Amino acid sequence: MNSTARFSSSSKLAGKIALITGGSSGLGLATAKRFIAEGARVFVTGRRQAELDAAVRELGDQATGIQGDIAKPTDLDRIFATIKSQAGRLDVLFANAGGGVFVPREQVTEEHFDRYFGINVKGTLFTVQKALALMPAGSAIVLNGSMVSTKGFPAFGVYAATKAALRSFARTWAVDLKARQIRVNVVAPGTVITPGYKTELGLSDEQLDAIKAQVVATVPSGRTGTPDEVAKAVLFLASDDASYVNGVELYIDGGAAQI
């Protein structure tokens, strides 16, 4: 039995074809589980084949894994060629893939800047551009932003700037796609502990405990979030429940950016 069985099944995405980039762990994997439980067929991408294979086994037969890096145009071409050949269209895109690390301003290098603008900004831009060739009228795009785009955190300036760029893209694209009736929205997670905190940010268990303690002390909800709480927000924005929601940034941060 795959892990999606724990959700009560309904039909918010019945018959829909969805793509989740960076879907092999964390927020992407949690969202894939939600989408499948709501009736979608889901394509998930990931850079690491072994991790992607494990995620697809967990998700079950309504999931298809496609190895690829959104920062590489040839990988994006292969991803969308696969979706076109296997499904023929794309109804929902969760542009989730991204990354970032803590680097003090004085230690930022061109390589660091180019890497994360290349993944988070350029990679997302061309993911959306290529996805739109397969998306019919009434489709939905959700971008994975972050509360740090509006709330300053030390040594996180490059990452925060990439997420602010995504927020700006959503405003423009919501207008650009008016005639096609394709909605574009952003989720802005707060502190949600995922495997990426270790694999991408390189944080130790002690550092994670310190982050959790800080969140408990300062965030109105008094705790960190969970990947599934973000997934439920993405599901809302992707479904007809949000049919009159367009161009927004939805914070899932326990109130952290609101105070």
Secondary structure as the mmCIF struct_conf table of DSSP 4:
data_model
#
loop_
_struct_conf.conf_type_id
_struct_conf.id
_struct_conf.beg_label_comp_id
_struct_conf.beg_label_asym_id
_struct_conf.beg_label_seq_id
_struct_conf.end_label_comp_id
_struct_conf.end_label_asym_id
_struct_conf.end_label_seq_id
HELX_RH_3T_P HELX_RH_3T_P1 SER A 3 ARG A 6
BEND BEND1 PHE A 7 PHE A 7
HELX_LH_PP_P HELX_LH_PP_P1 SER A 8 SER A 9
TURN_TY1_P TURN_TY1_P1 LYS A 12 GLY A 15
STRN STRN1 ILE A 17 ILE A 20
TURN_TY1_P TURN_TY1_P2 THR A 21 GLY A 22
BEND BEND2 SER A 24 SER A 25
HELX_RH_AL_P HELX_RH_AL_P1 GLY A 26 ALA A 37
TURN_TY1_P TURN_TY1_P3 GLU A 38 GLY A 39
STRN STRN2 ARG A 41 GLY A 46
BEND BEND3 ARG A 47 ARG A 47
HELX_RH_AL_P HELX_RH_AL_P2 GLN A 49 LEU A 59
TURN_TY1_P TURN_TY1_P4 ASP A 61 GLN A 62
STRN STRN3 ALA A 63 GLN A 67
TURN_TY1_P TURN_TY1_P5 ILE A 70 ALA A 71
HELX_RH_AL_P HELX_RH_AL_P3 PRO A 73 GLN A 86
TURN_TY1_P TURN_TY1_P6 ALA A 87 ALA A 87
BEND BEND4 GLY A 88 GLY A 88
BEND BEND5 ASP A 91 ASP A 91
STRN STRN4 VAL A 92 ALA A 95
HELX_RH_3T_P HELX_RH_3T_P2 ARG A 105 GLN A 107
HELX_RH_AL_P HELX_RH_AL_P4 GLU A 110 TYR A 116
HELX_RH_PI_P HELX_RH_PI_P1 PHE A 117 GLY A 123
HELX_RH_AL_P HELX_RH_AL_P5 THR A 124 ALA A 131
HELX_RH_3T_P HELX_RH_3T_P3 LEU A 132 LEU A 134
HELX_LH_PP_P HELX_LH_PP_P2 MET A 135 PRO A 136
TURN_TY1_P TURN_TY1_P7 ALA A 137 GLY A 138
STRN STRN5 ALA A 140 ASN A 144
HELX_RH_3T_P HELX_RH_3T_P4 MET A 147 SER A 149
TURN_TY1_P TURN_TY1_P8 THR A 150 THR A 150
BEND BEND6 LYS A 151 LYS A 151
TURN_TY1_P TURN_TY1_P9 PRO A 154 ALA A 155
HELX_RH_AL_P HELX_RH_AL_P6 GLY A 157 ASP A 176
TURN_TY1_P TURN_TY1_P10 LEU A 177 LEU A 177
HELX_RH_3T_P HELX_RH_3T_P5 LYS A 178 ARG A 180
TURN_TY1_P TURN_TY1_P11 GLN A 181 GLN A 181
STRN STRN6 ARG A 183 PRO A 189
BEND BEND7 THR A 191 THR A 191
STRN STRN7 VAL A 192 VAL A 192
TURN_TY1_P TURN_TY1_P12 PRO A 195 PRO A 195
HELX_RH_AL_P HELX_RH_AL_P7 GLY A 196 THR A 199
TURN_TY1_P TURN_TY1_P13 GLU A 200 GLU A 200
BEND BEND8 LEU A 201 LEU A 201
HELX_RH_AL_P HELX_RH_AL_P8 ASP A 205 THR A 218
BEND BEND9 VAL A 219 VAL A 219
TURN_TY1_P TURN_TY1_P14 PRO A 220 SER A 221
BEND BEND10 ARG A 223 ARG A 223
STRN STRN8 GLY A 225 GLY A 225
HELX_RH_AL_P HELX_RH_AL_P9 PRO A 227 ALA A 238
BEND BEND11 SER A 239 SER A 239
HELX_RH_3T_P HELX_RH_3T_P6 ASP A 240 ALA A 242
TURN_TY1_P TURN_TY1_P15 SER A 243 TYR A 244
BEND BEND12 GLY A 247 GLY A 247
STRN STRN9 GLU A 249 ILE A 252
BEND BEND13 ASP A 253 ASP A 253
TURN_TY1_P TURN_TY1_P16 GLY A 254 GLY A 255
HELX_RH_3T_P HELX_RH_3T_P7 ALA A 256 GLN A 258
#
